[in-house]
Amino acid sequence: MFSSHEVFGTERKHRWIESDFLRLLLACMTKTMISSGVGMTTTERPKMAATDAIAVGFLGVTTRLSAVHRVFDSWSDCLGHNLVLIPTDLPLKADAAAYRGFIADVRRGRDNLRGAVITSHKVGVYEAAAHLLDAITPTASRLGEIGMVYWRQGELVGDASDSFAILKVARRLLN
């Protein structure tokens, strides 16, 4: 396990990620992609008991086909936790009740869900279920989308970080 400073250095604070866990996950993601390109597959990783696992919801259209499955276990190992990705597929422009149900599942901790990553349904989740969250970050509110849901200080928070990732890539390309 390593700190985000090992990947990003100390020259810039990443204020846009307010959770230490998410900051460390981003560091692990970056280090995994840079060092190996891909991680272990789920069949190569020894499994812990299901009760030890922390579940991360993954809402998209075809989540089971996502490339994230090739690196997720490496990120989990890097974080020092037994994380399990729980994919949920919904058609584009799904019914608002489906989005509300997904957020309700995260709130209830169904299947030990502690948070979620949302891909193709960011705007739909924002429009249908933002009112079910305790807090929406200014970025998510400004963009009108929710790309991740996590617990912070007892509150379920909706956040959006794609714009920051794009900005970071653009800055690196332009330097």
N, C-alpha and C positions, 0 to 999 in steps of 0.2 A: 504494500500500500504506500502511496506517496501523496504529498500535498499538491494543491493546485499551483503553488509557487514553483515546483519543479518543472511544470509544463509552461506556465505563462510568465514566470519571473515575478519580480516585485514592482515593476515599473508602472503597472496599471491595475487599479482595483476594478473588479467587474461588479459594479453596483447593480447591474440589471438582473443578476441572479442573487436573490436575497437569502436563499437557503444554503447553508454550508454543504449540505448533502448534494444539492444540485450543482454547486460549484465544483465539488470533487468529482461528480459524475461527468461533468464536461471535461475536466482535466483527464480523467481516465479514458473518455471517448477519444480525445485528441491524441493522447499518448498511444493508445491501442492502434489507431488508424495510421499514425506516423511510423510506429516501430514495426508493425507486422502486417498491416493492411487488412487482415482478417483475424478473428479470434477463433477459439475452439467452437465446434458445433455442440449443440445440446447433447448429442449422443456420445461425445468424447468426455464430457464433464461428469465426474462422479456426483450423483444426486444426494442431497441431504434429505432428511425427513421433511415432508410437506409442511409440518407445523413450524419448522425452522425458517421457512421461506418467507420473504417479504415480496408481495406481489405488486407489480407495476402494470396497470392497465394500458392497453395499446389499442386505440380506436382508429379504424381506418376503413378502407373499402376491401382491400385484399391483403390484410396484415400477415397472413400465413406465408405469403410469397415475398415479404420484405427482406431486404439485405441485412436488416438489423439483427436477424437471428444468427448471422455468422459472427457477430462481434459482442452480442449482449452478455454472454457468459464471461468473456474476458473483462468486460466492464464490471460485472458483478464481483469477480475475483479481485480486481483492482480496488474496488471499494471495501473489500473485506466483509461482504455480506452475501447471503444466499438470496439473490434476487431472482424472481421468476416473472417472465413476461406473459401476461394474460391477454391474448388477442381477441378483439371484438370487431367483427365485420358488419357494416351497415351500408346499404346502397347510398349513393350520392343523393343529397336532398332528402334524407330519411325523415320520417314523421317526427315532429317535435317531442312526442312522448318517448321515443327511443333515446333521444339525447338526454332527456330528463331522467330516464331510467338508468342510463350509464352513470351520470353524476350521482344519482341516489345510491347506486351500488358502491361507488368510491366512498361516499359519506358513511355508509353502513359498514364498510370494510369487508364486503362480500369477497370470498376467497382470499382473505387477508390483504385486500387491496389497500395500499397506502398512498397511492397517487396514480397519475395517468399521463400518457403522452397521446396527443390527438393530432392526426395528420390531415386527411382530406375533409374533415368535418369541423374545422376551427370556427368558421362563421356560424354554422348551424348550431353548434354547442353554445356559442355566445348568445345568439338570438333566442334560443329555446330554454337555456338552463342557467344563464348567468345569475339569475335571481336566486338560485339554489345554493350558491356559493356565499361564504361569509365575507369574502373580499375579492376584488378584481384589481389587478395592478393598473397603474396609469397607462402603461403601454398596451395592455390588453384592451382597456377601455377606448383608447385613442384609435387602435387598429380595428376594433370591433370583432375581435377573434380571441379564442382561447386555445392555446397549443399545448398547455400542460396544466395539470391540477395537482396540488400538493398541500400538505398540512404544514402550517407555520404558526407556532405559538397557540395551538389549539383551534386555529381557524382554517377552513378549507379555502384555498386561494386559487383563483384562475389567473393564468399568466400567459404572455406571448413573448417568444424570444427569437423567432425567425428573423426579424429585422436586424437584430444585433448580430446574429450569425452571418447574415449577408454583408453587413457593414464590416465585420472583422475580415471576411474573405476579400472584400473589395479593397480594404486598406492594405492587406498583404500583397494583393496583385499590383497595386499602384506604387508600392515602395520598391 
